[in-house]
Amino acid sequence: MKKRSHTLKKAFAAAFPYTIPIFAGFWFLGLTYGIYMNVSGFSFWYPLFMSMFIFAGSVEFLTVNMLLGAFHPLQVLAVTLMVNARHLFYGISMLDRYRAAGWKKIYLIFGMCDESFSINYTAEIPDDTDRGWFMFFVTMLNHFYWVFGATLGGICGSLIHFDTEGLDFVMTAMFVVIFLEQWMKEKRHTSAVVGIAASLLCLIFFGADNFMIPAMLAMLCVLTYLRRFLEKGEEAV
């Protein structure tokens, strides 16, 4: 029992510092979402349970308009798939990492948002730390931050009056920081360059509203083709 408790504490202590920047982004953006729900006429129960069980920020914002209009199940399904299609690629990337996670894999799959994926995929986990519990706590903490911010915004929305325009840029800035941190850790930047090039080309050809899925497909194809060369390069280093 003491050994298990020590394992959990060690994994939590290793995971928590990685999630501090996520807390800042999720708290502000979740607060904005809760206020938006309140202004739209919904009680705090809606952002509480929607953030808890949907846990997809973009979809949750879109769901506000869906709840206010006529319900079209197929349209909701199509929009959700388009907005969150990138998670298909996240899932493929995490197959090996989640394989030995045991029962925790169920929650890791459910709670895999952009930020949790970025940390769990790139973090340098200490050798004496349980990887499954590390990823579990990263996912759980990020989930908690979002639920906390959304619920607080729903409760305090009627009391707070300020212009929330521009708060969503917090998440963009956070991803830039994560990208730069990963860039500095890598000795070779082939994957990053492929990602940037594919995104820019797809942005030019498909436009800002439609480039995400083609860019993901292009990255998947190019990196799959280059996989053996990248692995040889890592072995050589």
Stockholm file with secondary structure:
# STOCKHOLM 1.0

chainA/1-237         MKKRSHTLKKAFAAAFPYTIPIFAGFWFLGLTYGIYMNVSGFSFWYPLFMSMFIFAGSVEFLTVNMLLGAFHPLQVLAVTLMVNARHLFYGISMLDRYRAAGWKKIYLIFGMCDESFSINYTAEIPDDTDRGWFMFFVTMLNHFYWVFGATLGGICGSLIHFDTEGLDFVMTAMFVVIFLEQWMKEKRHTSAVVGIAASLLCLIFFGADNFMIPAMLAMLCVLTYLRRFLEKGEEAV
#=GR chainA/1-237 SS CHHHHHHHHHHHHHHHHHHHHHHHHHHHHHHHHHHHHHHTTCCTHHHHHHHHHTCCHHHHHHHHHHHHSCCCHHHHHHHHHHHTTHHHHHHHHTHHHHTTCTTHHHHHHHTCCHHHHHHHHHCCCCTTSCHHHHHHHHHHHHHHHHHHHHHHHHHHTTTCCCCCTTTTHHHHHHHHHHHHHHHHHCSCCHHHHHHHHHHHHHHHHHCTTTCHHHHHHHHHHHHHHHHHHHHHHHHHC
#=GC SS_cons         CHHHHHHHHHHHHHHHHHHHHHHHHHHHHHHHHHHHHHHTTCCTHHHHHHHHHTCCHHHHHHHHHHHHSCCCHHHHHHHHHHHTTHHHHHHHHTHHHHTTCTTHHHHHHHTCCHHHHHHHHHCCCCTTSCHHHHHHHHHHHHHHHHHHHHHHHHHHTTTCCCCCTTTTHHHHHHHHHHHHHHHHHCSCCHHHHHHHHHHHHHHHHHCTTTCHHHHHHHHHHHHHHHHHHHHHHHHHC
//
